[in-house]
Amino acid sequence: MQVVTGEELEQMKLHGEKLLVDFFADWCGPCRMLAPRLERLEGEFPDVKFVKVNVDDNQSYSADMGIRSVPTVMFFEGPQKVGFSTGVQSDGFYRENIENMLK
């Protein structure tokens, strides 16, 4: 998964990409636990771009996005947020949200 800045994420949204965005922090244990699971899903869904935003490196952007805890995962179809979760969810939850974006 590519680590991007808030500015880079906004450009991807403007280009209409289908995105799974993992807002994370290096010090966050659940974030480290979630990362390999999302990377496995990334291989299953080549039509969705999986990216990560480090909340410590992008504090004002993360605050503007309403991030209050990590990990937070958001799903975007272009500029429109179509789903999100806070904390670690089941693989089925992420898969279902991704499949809904691809319909």
NORBELBEL-V445107 format. One record per pair of residues at least 24 apart in sequence whose ideal C-beta (glycine too) atoms are under 10 Angstrom apart, sorted by the first residue. I is the first residue (numbers start at 1). GAP is how many residues later the second one is. If there is no record, write none. Layout:
BEGIN
i->{I | I}
gap->{GAP | GAP}
END
This chain:
BEGIN
i->{1 | 1 | 1 | 1 | 1 | 1 | 1 | 1 | 1 | 1 | 2 | 2 | 2 | 2 | 2 | 3 | 3 | 3 | 3 | 3 | 3 | 4 | 4 | 4 | 4 | 4 | 4 | 5 | 5 | 5 | 5 | 5 | 6 | 6 | 6 | 6 | 6 | 6 | 6 | 6 | 6 | 6 | 6 | 7 | 7 | 8 | 8 | 8 | 9 | 9 | 9 | 9 | 9 | 9 | 9 | 9 | 9 | 10 | 10 | 12 | 12 | 12 | 12 | 12 | 13 | 13 | 13 | 13 | 13 | 13 | 14 | 14 | 15 | 15 | 15 | 16 | 16 | 16 | 16 | 16 | 17 | 17 | 17 | 17 | 17 | 17 | 17 | 18 | 18 | 18 | 18 | 18 | 18 | 18 | 18 | 18 | 18 | 18 | 18 | 19 | 19 | 19 | 19 | 19 | 19 | 19 | 19 | 19 | 19 | 19 | 19 | 20 | 20 | 20 | 20 | 20 | 20 | 20 | 20 | 20 | 20 | 20 | 20 | 20 | 20 | 20 | 21 | 21 | 21 | 21 | 21 | 21 | 21 | 21 | 21 | 21 | 21 | 21 | 21 | 22 | 22 | 22 | 22 | 22 | 22 | 22 | 22 | 22 | 22 | 22 | 23 | 23 | 23 | 23 | 23 | 23 | 23 | 23 | 23 | 23 | 23 | 23 | 23 | 23 | 23 | 23 | 23 | 23 | 24 | 24 | 24 | 24 | 24 | 24 | 24 | 24 | 24 | 24 | 25 | 25 | 25 | 25 | 25 | 25 | 25 | 25 | 25 | 26 | 26 | 26 | 26 | 27 | 27 | 28 | 28 | 28 | 28 | 28 | 29 | 30 | 30 | 30 | 30 | 30 | 31 | 31 | 31 | 31 | 31 | 32 | 33 | 33 | 34 | 34 | 34 | 34 | 34 | 34 | 34 | 35 | 37 | 37 | 37 | 37 | 37 | 38 | 38 | 38 | 38 | 40 | 41 | 41 | 41 | 41 | 42 | 44 | 44 | 44 | 45 | 45 | 45 | 45 | 45 | 45 | 47 | 47 | 47 | 48 | 48 | 48 | 48 | 48 | 48 | 48 | 48 | 49 | 50 | 50 | 51 | 73 | 75 | 75 | 76 | 77 | 77}
gap->{34 | 35 | 37 | 38 | 40 | 41 | 48 | 49 | 50 | 51 | 40 | 47 | 48 | 49 | 50 | 48 | 49 | 50 | 51 | 54 | 55 | 45 | 47 | 48 | 49 | 50 | 54 | 48 | 49 | 52 | 53 | 56 | 47 | 48 | 49 | 51 | 52 | 53 | 54 | 55 | 56 | 58 | 59 | 51 | 54 | 43 | 45 | 50 | 40 | 42 | 43 | 44 | 49 | 52 | 56 | 65 | 67 | 51 | 69 | 37 | 39 | 64 | 66 | 67 | 63 | 64 | 65 | 66 | 67 | 68 | 64 | 65 | 34 | 63 | 64 | 60 | 61 | 62 | 63 | 64 | 30 | 31 | 32 | 34 | 59 | 60 | 61 | 27 | 29 | 30 | 31 | 57 | 58 | 59 | 60 | 64 | 80 | 83 | 84 | 29 | 30 | 31 | 32 | 55 | 56 | 57 | 58 | 59 | 62 | 63 | 82 | 25 | 28 | 29 | 30 | 31 | 32 | 53 | 54 | 55 | 56 | 63 | 74 | 77 | 78 | 81 | 28 | 29 | 30 | 31 | 32 | 44 | 51 | 52 | 53 | 54 | 55 | 60 | 63 | 28 | 29 | 30 | 31 | 32 | 48 | 49 | 50 | 51 | 52 | 72 | 29 | 30 | 31 | 32 | 35 | 38 | 39 | 42 | 43 | 44 | 46 | 47 | 48 | 49 | 50 | 51 | 61 | 63 | 28 | 29 | 30 | 31 | 32 | 43 | 46 | 47 | 48 | 49 | 29 | 30 | 31 | 32 | 37 | 42 | 44 | 45 | 46 | 28 | 29 | 30 | 31 | 29 | 43 | 27 | 28 | 41 | 42 | 43 | 59 | 39 | 40 | 41 | 57 | 58 | 24 | 39 | 40 | 41 | 57 | 39 | 38 | 55 | 36 | 37 | 39 | 53 | 54 | 55 | 60 | 36 | 51 | 52 | 53 | 54 | 57 | 33 | 35 | 53 | 56 | 51 | 50 | 53 | 54 | 57 | 56 | 47 | 51 | 54 | 49 | 50 | 53 | 54 | 56 | 57 | 51 | 54 | 55 | 27 | 28 | 29 | 49 | 50 | 51 | 53 | 54 | 27 | 44 | 48 | 25 | 24 | 25 | 26 | 25 | 24 | 25}
END
